[in-house]
Amino acid sequence: MEEVREVVDIDLGISERNAAPAAAKELQAFLYISNANKVIAAAFVEHIEKGYPCIVSHEAEAGESLPLLKRGDVPMKAVCGVSRLWVFKQCRRKKIASRLMDCVRANFCVWLHYFQK
């Protein structure tokens, strides 16, 4: 599993392994395996009790033209936090990440399926 995480970190540009929000033992990995038995997508998630919403800030900083995402001030109740979500470059734009997140939701939010039926 550590090999997959190393590949994901390199592809996502995570240079410091210590910058991870949780230790590797606390993260659960959800892998999308191709028919050729290769990992083509991965989601690393952890159990959490609260999270902060992302707020789009239209105030661009010096030299920046894109809007920034900032952390909200008020925590909200949450069940899982996504540390990394990655899809192999040649497999992107095929809704693989969406299917992987559906699997994460199904495993972390069992009660949600009960109320949707």
N, CA, C and O atoms as a GROMACS GRO file, in nm:
protein
  468
    1MET      N    1   0.081  -0.118   0.000
    1MET     CA    2   0.000   0.000   0.000
    1MET      C    3   0.087   0.126   0.000
    1MET      O    4   0.051   0.227  -0.060
    2GLU      N    5   0.200   0.118   0.066
    2GLU     CA    6   0.290   0.232   0.074
    2GLU      C    7   0.342   0.270  -0.064
    2GLU      O    8   0.365   0.388  -0.092
    3GLU      N    9   0.362   0.171  -0.150
    3GLU     CA   10   0.410   0.200  -0.287
    3GLU      C   11   0.306   0.281  -0.364
    3GLU      O   12   0.341   0.374  -0.437
    4VAL      N   13   0.179   0.245  -0.350
    4VAL     CA   14   0.072   0.319  -0.417
    4VAL      C   15   0.069   0.462  -0.366
    4VAL      O   16   0.056   0.556  -0.444
    5ARG      N   17   0.080   0.478  -0.236
    5ARG     CA   18   0.076   0.612  -0.177
    5ARG      C   19   0.194   0.697  -0.224
    5ARG      O   20   0.178   0.817  -0.246
    6GLU      N   21   0.309   0.637  -0.240
    6GLU     CA   22   0.426   0.710  -0.290
    6GLU      C   23   0.403   0.760  -0.432
    6GLU      O   24   0.434   0.875  -0.464
    7VAL      N   25   0.348   0.674  -0.518
    7VAL     CA   26   0.318   0.713  -0.656
    7VAL      C   27   0.215   0.826  -0.658
    7VAL      O   28   0.230   0.923  -0.733
    8VAL      N   29   0.112   0.814  -0.577
    8VAL     CA   30   0.007   0.916  -0.569
    8VAL      C   31   0.066   1.048  -0.522
    8VAL      O   32   0.038   1.153  -0.580
    9ASP      N   33   0.148   1.043  -0.418
    9ASP     CA   34   0.209   1.166  -0.365
    9ASP      C   35   0.295   1.235  -0.469
    9ASP      O   36   0.291   1.358  -0.480
   10ILE      N   37   0.372   1.160  -0.543
   10ILE     CA   38   0.457   1.219  -0.647
   10ILE      C   39   0.371   1.282  -0.756
   10ILE      O   40   0.398   1.394  -0.799
   11ASP      N   41   0.268   1.211  -0.800
   11ASP     CA   42   0.182   1.262  -0.907
   11ASP      C   43   0.103   1.386  -0.863
   11ASP      O   44   0.076   1.475  -0.943
   12LEU      N   45   0.066   1.391  -0.735
   12LEU     CA   46  -0.009   1.505  -0.684
   12LEU      C   47   0.081   1.621  -0.642
   12LEU      O   48   0.033   1.729  -0.608
   13GLY      N   49   0.211   1.598  -0.643
   13GLY     CA   50   0.305   1.704  -0.607
   13GLY      C   51   0.323   1.722  -0.458
   13GLY      O   52   0.362   1.830  -0.412
   14ILE      N   53   0.296   1.618  -0.381
   14ILE     CA   54   0.318   1.624  -0.236
   14ILE      C   55   0.464   1.590  -0.212
   14ILE      O   56   0.504   1.474  -0.222
   15SER      N   57   0.542   1.691  -0.181
   15SER     CA   58   0.686   1.670  -0.171
   15SER      C   59   0.730   1.620  -0.035
   15SER      O   60   0.821   1.538  -0.026
   16GLU      N   61   0.666   1.666   0.071
   16GLU     CA   62   0.704   1.623   0.204
   16GLU      C   63   0.609   1.517   0.255
   16GLU      O   64   0.488   1.539   0.263
   17ARG      N   65   0.664   1.404   0.289
   17ARG     CA   66   0.580   1.296   0.343
   17ARG      C   67   0.523   1.336   0.479
   17ARG      O   68   0.416   1.287   0.518
   18ASN      N   69   0.592   1.423   0.551
   18ASN     CA   70   0.545   1.466   0.683
   18ASN      C   71   0.428   1.562   0.672
   18ASN      O   72   0.364   1.591   0.773
   19ALA      N   73   0.398   1.613   0.551
   19ALA     CA   74   0.289   1.708   0.534
   19ALA      C   75   0.153   1.639   0.533
   19ALA      O   76   0.049   1.706   0.525
   20ALA      N   77   0.152   1.507   0.542
   20ALA     CA   78   0.028   1.432   0.539
   20ALA      C   79  -0.055   1.465   0.662
   20ALA      O   80   0.000   1.478   0.771
   21PRO      N   81  -0.188   1.481   0.647
   21PRO     CA   82  -0.272   1.515   0.761
   21PRO      C   83  -0.287   1.404   0.863
   21PRO      O   84  -0.324   1.429   0.977
   22ALA      N   85  -0.260   1.282   0.822
   22ALA     CA   86  -0.274   1.170   0.916
   22ALA      C   87  -0.165   1.068   0.886
   22ALA      O   88  -0.116   1.058   0.773
   23ALA      N   89  -0.127   0.995   0.988
   23ALA     CA   90  -0.029   0.890   0.969
   23ALA      C   91  -0.087   0.783   0.877
   23ALA      O   92  -0.208   0.766   0.870
   24ALA      N   93   0.000   0.713   0.809
   24ALA     CA   94  -0.044   0.613   0.711
   24ALA      C   95  -0.133   0.508   0.775
   24ALA      O   96  -0.225   0.458   0.711
   25LYS      N   97  -0.108   0.474   0.900
   25LYS     CA   98  -0.188   0.370   0.964
   25LYS      C   99  -0.331   0.416   0.993
   25LYS      O  100  -0.420   0.332   1.010
   26GLU      N  101  -0.355   0.548   0.998
   26GLU     CA  102  -0.488   0.600   1.024
   26GLU      C  103  -0.570   0.616   0.896
   26GLU      O  104  -0.692   0.631   0.903
   27LEU      N  105  -0.506   0.612   0.780
   27LEU     CA  106  -0.576   0.630   0.653
   27LEU      C  107  -0.628   0.497   0.601
   27LEU      O  108  -0.562   0.394   0.613
   28GLN      N  109  -0.748   0.502   0.544
   28GLN     CA  110  -0.801   0.386   0.473
   28GLN      C  111  -0.784   0.413   0.325
   28GLN      O  112  -0.809   0.524   0.278
   29ALA      N  113  -0.742   0.312   0.252
   29ALA     CA  114  -0.722   0.328   0.108
   29ALA      C  115  -0.834   0.256   0.033
   29ALA      O  116  -0.868   0.142   0.063
   30PHE      N  117  -0.890   0.327  -0.065
   30PHE     CA  118  -0.987   0.269  -0.157
   30PHE      C  119  -0.920   0.272  -0.294
   30PHE      O  120  -0.884   0.379  -0.344
   31LEU      N  121  -0.906   0.155  -0.354
   31LEU     CA  122  -0.835   0.145  -0.481
   31LEU      C  123  -0.930   0.104  -0.593
   31LEU      O  124  -1.020   0.023  -0.572
   32TYR      N  125  -0.907   0.160  -0.710
   32TYR     CA  126  -0.982   0.122  -0.831
   32TYR      C  127  -0.884   0.042  -0.915
   32TYR      O  128  -0.784   0.095  -0.962
   33ILE      N  129  -0.914  -0.085  -0.934
   33ILE     CA  130  -0.824  -0.176  -1.005
   33ILE      C  131  -0.878  -0.200  -1.146
   33ILE      O  132  -0.996  -0.230  -1.164
   34SER      N  133  -0.791  -0.187  -1.245
   34SER     CA  134  -0.832  -0.208  -1.384
   34SER      C  135  -0.841  -0.357  -1.414
   34SER      O  136  -0.803  -0.441  -1.332
   35ASN      N  137  -0.892  -0.389  -1.532
   35ASN     CA  138  -0.899  -0.529  -1.576
   35ASN      C  139  -0.761  -0.591  -1.591
   35ASN      O  140  -0.746  -0.713  -1.587
   36ALA      N  141  -0.661  -0.506  -1.609
   36ALA     CA  142  -0.522  -0.554  -1.622
   36ALA      C  143  -0.455  -0.564  -1.485
   36ALA      O  144  -0.332  -0.574  -1.476
   37ASN      N  145  -0.535  -0.561  -1.376
   37ASN     CA  146  -0.485  -0.571  -1.239
   37ASN      C  147  -0.387  -0.460  -1.203
   37ASN      O  148  -0.288  -0.485  -1.134
   38LYS      N  149  -0.413  -0.338  -1.249
   38LYS     CA  150  -0.330  -0.222  -1.215
   38LYS      C  151  -0.415  -0.121  -1.140
   38LYS      O  152  -0.534  -0.105  -1.170
   39VAL      N  153  -0.355  -0.055  -1.044
   39VAL     CA  154  -0.424   0.050  -0.970
   39VAL      C  155  -0.430   0.174  -1.059
   39VAL      O  156  -0.327   0.229  -1.096
   40ILE      N  157  -0.553   0.216  -1.093
   40ILE     CA  158  -0.566   0.335  -1.178
   40ILE      C  159  -0.630   0.452  -1.105
   40ILE      O  160  -0.642   0.561  -1.159
   41ALA      N  161  -0.672   0.428  -0.980
   41ALA     CA  162  -0.727   0.536  -0.899
   41ALA      C  163  -0.717   0.498  -0.752
   41ALA      O  164  -0.718   0.380  -0.716
   42ALA      N  165  -0.706   0.601  -0.668
   42ALA     CA  166  -0.697   0.576  -0.525
   42ALA      C  167  -0.758   0.692  -0.448
   42ALA      O  168  -0.748   0.808  -0.488
   43ALA      N  169  -0.820   0.658  -0.337
   43ALA     CA  170  -0.871   0.758  -0.242
   43ALA      C  171  -0.820   0.718  -0.105
   43ALA      O  172  -0.840   0.604  -0.062
   44PHE      N  173  -0.755   0.810  -0.037
   44PHE     CA  174  -0.707   0.787   0.099
   44PHE      C  175  -0.792   0.872   0.192
   44PHE      O  176  -0.795   0.994   0.182
   45VAL      N  177  -0.863   0.806   0.282
   45VAL     CA  178  -0.959   0.875   0.369
   45VAL      C  179  -0.936   0.836   0.514
   45VAL      O  180  -0.871   0.735   0.544
   46GLU      N  181  -0.990   0.918   0.605
   46GLU     CA  182  -0.980   0.891   0.747
   46GLU      C  183  -1.109   0.928   0.817
   46GLU      O  184  -1.185   1.013   0.768
   47HIS      N  185  -1.135   0.865   0.930
   47HIS     CA  186  -1.252   0.900   1.011
   47HIS      C  187  -1.224   1.034   1.079
   47HIS      O  188  -1.118   1.054   1.137
   48ILE      N  189  -1.322   1.124   1.071
   48ILE     CA  190  -1.313   1.251   1.141
   48ILE      C  191  -1.448   1.281   1.204
   48ILE      O  192  -1.549   1.218   1.169
   49GLU      N  193  -1.451   1.374   1.296
   49GLU     CA  194  -1.576   1.411   1.360
   49GLU      C  195  -1.623   1.550   1.319
   49GLU      O  196  -1.742   1.581   1.328
   50LYS      N  197  -1.530   1.634   1.274
   50LYS     CA  198  -1.567   1.767   1.228
   50LYS      C  199  -1.477   1.808   1.112
   50LYS      O  200  -1.364   1.760   1.099
   51GLY      N  201  -1.528   1.897   1.031
   51GLY     CA  202  -1.452   1.949   0.917
   51GLY      C  203  -1.490   2.093   0.894
   51GLY      O  204  -1.591   2.142   0.945
   52TYR      N  205  -1.410   2.161   0.816
   52TYR     CA  206  -1.435   2.302   0.786
   52TYR      C  207  -1.470   2.316   0.639
   52TYR      O  208  -1.402   2.260   0.553
   53PRO      N  209  -1.575   2.390   0.608
   53PRO     CA  210  -1.614   2.407   0.467
   53PRO      C  211  -1.511   2.492   0.393
   53PRO      O  212  -1.444   2.577   0.452
   54CYS      N  213  -1.501   2.469   0.263
   54CYS     CA  214  -1.416   2.553   0.177
   54CYS      C  215  -1.499   2.671   0.130
   54CYS      O  216  -1.613   2.656   0.087
   55ILE      N  217  -1.440   2.788   0.138
   55ILE     CA  218  -1.507   2.911   0.095
   55ILE      C  219  -1.427   2.970  -0.020
   55ILE      O  220  -1.306   2.987  -0.011
   56VAL      N  221  -1.496   3.000  -0.129
   56VAL     CA  222  -1.430   3.061  -0.244
   56VAL      C  223  -1.412   3.209  -0.216
   56VAL      O  224  -1.508   3.282  -0.190
   57SER      N  225  -1.287   3.252  -0.222
   57SER     CA  226  -1.256   3.393  -0.201
   57SER      C  227  -1.225   3.455  -0.337
   57SER      O  228  -1.135   3.409  -0.408
   58HIS      N  229  -1.297   3.557  -0.373
   58HIS     CA  230  -1.275   3.623  -0.501
   58HIS      C  231  -1.169   3.732  -0.491
   58HIS      O  232  -1.143   3.804  -0.588
   59GLU      N  233  -1.108   3.744  -0.374
   59GLU     CA  234  -1.000   3.840  -0.356
   59GLU      C  235  -0.870   3.771  -0.396
   59GLU      O  236  -0.816   3.690  -0.321
   60ALA      N  237  -0.819   3.802  -0.513
   60ALA     CA  238  -0.696   3.740  -0.561
   60ALA      C  239  -0.577   3.806  -0.491
   60ALA      O  240  -0.572   3.928  -0.475
   61GLU      N  241  -0.483   3.724  -0.452
   61GLU     CA  242  -0.361   3.777  -0.391
   61GLU      C  243  -0.271   3.833  -0.500
   61GLU      O  244  -0.296   3.812  -0.618
   62ALA      N  245  -0.168   3.902  -0.460
   62ALA     CA  246  -0.077   3.965  -0.556
   62ALA      C  247  -0.023   3.862  -0.655
   62ALA      O  248   0.034   3.760  -0.615
   63GLY      N  249  -0.042   3.888  -0.782
   63GLY     CA  250   0.008   3.799  -0.887
   63GLY      C  251  -0.083   3.682  -0.919
   63GLY      O  252  -0.052   3.604  -1.010
   64GLU      N  253  -0.192   3.667  -0.848
   64GLU     CA  254  -0.284   3.556  -0.871
   64GLU      C  255  -0.408   3.606  -0.944
   64GLU      O  256  -0.462   3.712  -0.911
   65SER      N  257  -0.453   3.530  -1.042
   65SER     CA  258  -0.573   3.570  -1.114
   65SER      C  259  -0.692   3.478  -1.084
   65SER      O  260  -0.807   3.512  -1.112
   66LEU      N  261  -0.664   3.361  -1.027
   66LEU     CA  262  -0.771   3.266  -0.996
   66LEU      C  263  -0.826   3.290  -0.856
   66LEU      O  264  -0.753   3.337  -0.768
   67PRO      N  265  -0.953   3.259  -0.833
   67PRO     CA  266  -1.007   3.271  -0.697
   67PRO      C  267  -0.939   3.170  -0.604
   67PRO      O  268  -0.896   3.064  -0.649
   68LEU      N  269  -0.932   3.202  -0.479
   68LEU     CA  270  -0.868   3.116  -0.380
   68LEU      C  271  -0.972   3.043  -0.298
   68LEU      O  272  -1.084   3.092  -0.279
   69LEU      N  273  -0.935   2.926  -0.249
   69LEU     CA  274  -1.019   2.852  -0.156
   69LEU      C  275  -0.963   2.876  -0.017
   69LEU      O  276  -0.844   2.859   0.007
   70LYS      N  277  -1.051   2.916   0.074
   70LYS     CA  278  -1.010   2.937   0.212
   70LYS      C  279  -1.093   2.849   0.303
   70LYS      O  280  -1.205   2.810   0.269
   71ARG      N  281  -1.037   2.819   0.419
   71ARG     CA  282  -1.106   2.737   0.516
   71ARG      C  283  -1.206   2.823   0.592
   71ARG      O  284  -1.175   2.934   0.635
   72GLY      N  285  -1.327   2.770   0.608
   72GLY     CA  286  -1.428   2.840   0.686
   72GLY      C  287  -1.390   2.844   0.833
   72GLY      O  288  -1.304   2.768   0.878
   73ASP      N  289  -1.454   2.931   0.907
   73ASP     CA  290  -1.423   2.947   1.049
   73ASP      C  291  -1.503   2.854   1.139
   73ASP      O  292  -1.457   2.818   1.247
   74VAL      N  293  -1.621   2.815   1.095
   74VAL     CA  294  -1.710   2.735   1.179
   74VAL      C  295  -1.702   2.588   1.138
   74VAL      O  296  -1.730   2.553   1.023
   75PRO      N  297  -1.662   2.500   1.232
   75PRO     CA  298  -1.656   2.357   1.199
   75PRO      C  299  -1.796   2.299   1.182
   75PRO      O  300  -1.893   2.344   1.243
   76MET      N  301  -1.803   2.197   1.096
   76MET     CA  302  -1.929   2.127   1.072
   76MET      C  303  -1.909   1.979   1.105
   76MET      O  304  -1.797   1.928   1.101
   77LYS      N  305  -2.018   1.912   1.137
   77LYS     CA  306  -2.013   1.770   1.165
   77LYS      C  307  -1.973   1.696   1.037
   77LYS      O  308  -2.025   1.727   0.930
   78ALA      N  309  -1.883   1.600   1.048
   78ALA     CA  310  -1.837   1.525   0.931
   78ALA      C  311  -1.810   1.380   0.973
   78ALA      O  312  -1.795   1.350   1.092
   79VAL      N  313  -1.804   1.294   0.876
   79VAL     CA  314  -1.782   1.152   0.902
   79VAL      C  315  -1.645   1.107   0.850
   79VAL      O  316  -1.576   1.031   0.917
   80CYS      N  317  -1.608   1.154   0.733
   80CYS     CA  318  -1.478   1.116   0.678
   80CYS      C  319  -1.411   1.235   0.611
   80CYS      O  320  -1.477   1.326   0.560
   81GLY      N  321  -1.280   1.231   0.612
   81GLY     CA  322  -1.201   1.334   0.546
   81GLY      C  323  -1.118   1.269   0.437
   81GLY      O  324  -1.058   1.164   0.458
   82VAL      N  325  -1.116   1.332   0.321
   82VAL     CA  326  -1.040   1.278   0.208
   82VAL      C  327  -0.903   1.344   0.208
   82VAL      O  328  -0.892   1.466   0.193
   83SER      N  329  -0.801   1.264   0.226
   83SER     CA  330  -0.664   1.314   0.226
   83SER      C  331  -0.611   1.328   0.084
   83SER      O  332  -0.549   1.429   0.049
   84ARG      N  333  -0.637   1.227   0.002
   84ARG     CA  334  -0.590   1.226  -0.136
   84ARG      C  335  -0.693   1.157  -0.224
   84ARG      O  336  -0.752   1.056  -0.187
   85LEU      N  337  -0.714   1.215  -0.342
   85LEU     CA  338  -0.800   1.153  -0.444
   85LEU      C  339  -0.724   1.163  -0.575
   85LEU      O  340  -0.695   1.273  -0.622
   86TRP      N  341  -0.690   1.050  -0.634
   86TRP     CA  342  -0.601   1.046  -0.750
   86TRP      C  343  -0.653   0.949  -0.854
   86TRP      O  344  -0.704   0.842  -0.821
   87VAL      N  345  -0.640   0.987  -0.981
   87VAL     CA  346  -0.670   0.898  -1.094
   87VAL      C  347  -0.553   0.906  -1.191
   87VAL      O  348  -0.501   1.015  -1.219
   88PHE      N  349  -0.511   0.791  -1.242
   88PHE     CA  350  -0.402   0.783  -1.338
   88PHE      C  351  -0.433   0.875  -1.457
   88PHE      O  352  -0.546   0.877  -1.506
   89LYS      N  353  -0.334   0.949  -1.502
   89LYS     CA  354  -0.354   1.055  -1.601
   89LYS      C  355  -0.432   1.009  -1.725
   89LYS      O  356  -0.522   1.079  -1.771
   90GLN      N  357  -0.398   0.895  -1.780
   90GLN     CA  358  -0.464   0.846  -1.901
   90GLN      C  359  -0.607   0.798  -1.877
   90GLN      O  360  -0.679   0.769  -1.972
   91CYS      N  361  -0.647   0.788  -1.752
   91CYS     CA  362  -0.781   0.737  -1.719
   91CYS      C  363  -0.875   0.845  -1.666
   91CYS      O  364  -0.986   0.815  -1.624
   92ARG      N  365  -0.831   0.968  -1.669
   92ARG     CA  366  -0.913   1.076  -1.615
   92ARG      C  367  -1.027   1.111  -1.709
   92ARG      O  368  -1.027   1.073  -1.826
   93ARG      N  369  -1.127   1.184  -1.656
   93ARG     CA  370  -1.245   1.229  -1.730
   93ARG      C  371  -1.336   1.111  -1.770
   93ARG      O  372  -1.406   1.118  -1.871
   94LYS      N  373  -1.334   1.004  -1.690
   94LYS     CA  374  -1.418   0.887  -1.716
   94LYS      C  375  -1.506   0.853  -1.596
   94LYS      O  376  -1.559   0.742  -1.587
   95LYS      N  377  -1.520   0.949  -1.504
   95LYS     CA  378  -1.602   0.933  -1.384
   95LYS      C  379  -1.552   0.826  -1.288
   95LYS      O  380  -1.628   0.775  -1.206
   96ILE      N  381  -1.424   0.794  -1.297
   96ILE     CA  382  -1.365   0.694  -1.208
   96ILE      C  383  -1.358   0.749  -1.066
   96ILE      O  384  -1.389   0.678  -0.970
   97ALA      N  385  -1.317   0.875  -1.050
   97ALA     CA  386  -1.309   0.936  -0.917
   97ALA      C  387  -1.448   0.943  -0.854
   97ALA      O  388  -1.463   0.922  -0.733
   98SER      N  389  -1.549   0.972  -0.934
   98SER     CA  390  -1.687   0.976  -0.882
   98SER      C  391  -1.729   0.840  -0.830
   98SER      O  392  -1.790   0.830  -0.723
   99ARG      N  393  -1.698   0.735  -0.904
   99ARG     CA  394  -1.734   0.600  -0.860
   99ARG      C  395  -1.658   0.560  -0.734
   99ARG      O  396  -1.711   0.493  -0.646
  100LEU      N  397  -1.532   0.602  -0.727
  100LEU     CA  398  -1.451   0.572  -0.610
  100LEU      C  399  -1.507   0.644  -0.487
  100LEU      O  400  -1.513   0.586  -0.378
  101MET      N  401  -1.548   0.769  -0.504
  101MET     CA  402  -1.608   0.843  -0.392
  101MET      C  403  -1.744   0.786  -0.353
  101MET      O  404  -1.781   0.791  -0.236
  102ASP      N  405  -1.819   0.732  -0.450
  102ASP     CA  406  -1.945   0.662  -0.417
  102ASP      C  407  -1.916   0.545  -0.324
  102ASP      O  408  -1.991   0.519  -0.230
  103CYS      N  409  -1.807   0.474  -0.351
  103CYS     CA  410  -1.768   0.361  -0.267
  103CYS      C  411  -1.727   0.408  -0.128
  103CYS      O  412  -1.762   0.346  -0.028
  104VAL      N  413  -1.653   0.519  -0.121
  104VAL     CA  414  -1.615   0.576   0.008
  104VAL      C  415  -1.740   0.612   0.088
  104VAL      O  416  -1.751   0.579   0.206
  105ARG      N  417  -1.833   0.682   0.022
  105ARG     CA  418  -1.957   0.721   0.090
  105ARG      C  419  -2.035   0.599   0.138
  105ARG      O  420  -2.089   0.600   0.248
  106ALA      N  421  -2.040   0.495   0.057
  106ALA     CA  422  -2.114   0.374   0.095
  106ALA      C  423  -2.052   0.308   0.217
  106ALA      O  424  -2.124   0.248   0.298
  107ASN      N  425  -1.921   0.317   0.233
  107ASN     CA  426  -1.855   0.254   0.346
  107ASN      C  427  -1.854   0.342   0.471
  107ASN      O  428  -1.856   0.289   0.583
  108PHE      N  429  -1.851   0.471   0.455
  108PHE     CA  430  -1.846   0.561   0.570
  108PHE      C  431  -1.985   0.607   0.614
  108PHE      O  432  -2.005   0.638   0.731
  109CYS      N  433  -2.078   0.612   0.523
  109CYS     CA  434  -2.212   0.667   0.552
  109CYS      C  435  -2.319   0.561   0.532
  109CYS      O  436  -2.410   0.579   0.451
  110VAL      N  437  -2.308   0.453   0.605
  110VAL     CA  438  -2.402   0.342   0.590
  110VAL      C  439  -2.545   0.389   0.614
  110VAL      O  440  -2.636   0.349   0.543
  111TRP      N  441  -2.565   0.474   0.714
  111TRP     CA  442  -2.698   0.524   0.747
  111TRP      C  443  -2.758   0.607   0.636
  111TRP      O  444  -2.880   0.615   0.624
  112LEU      N  445  -2.675   0.669   0.552
  112LEU     CA  446  -2.725   0.754   0.444
  112LEU      C  447  -2.803   0.670   0.342
  112LEU      O  448  -2.904   0.715   0.290
  113HIS      N  449  -2.756   0.549   0.313
  113HIS     CA  450  -2.825   0.462   0.216
  113HIS      C  451  -2.963   0.422   0.269
  113HIS      O  452  -3.057   0.404   0.192
  114TYR      N  453  -2.974   0.407   0.400
  114TYR     CA  454  -3.101   0.368   0.459
  114TYR      C  455  -3.206   0.476   0.433
  114TYR      O  456  -3.321   0.445   0.400
  115PHE      N  457  -3.168   0.604   0.449
  115PHE     CA  458  -3.263   0.712   0.433
  115PHE      C  459  -3.290   0.746   0.285
  115PHE      O  460  -3.392   0.807   0.254
  116GLN      N  461  -3.201   0.707   0.195
  116GLN     CA  462  -3.222   0.736   0.052
  116GLN      C  463  -3.320   0.639  -0.011
  116GLN      O  464  -3.375   0.669  -0.116
  117LYS      N  465  -3.342   0.525   0.048
  117LYS     CA  466  -3.431   0.423  -0.010
  117LYS      C  467  -3.574   0.450   0.020
  117LYS      O  468  -3.661   0.373  -0.023
   0.00000   0.00000   0.00000
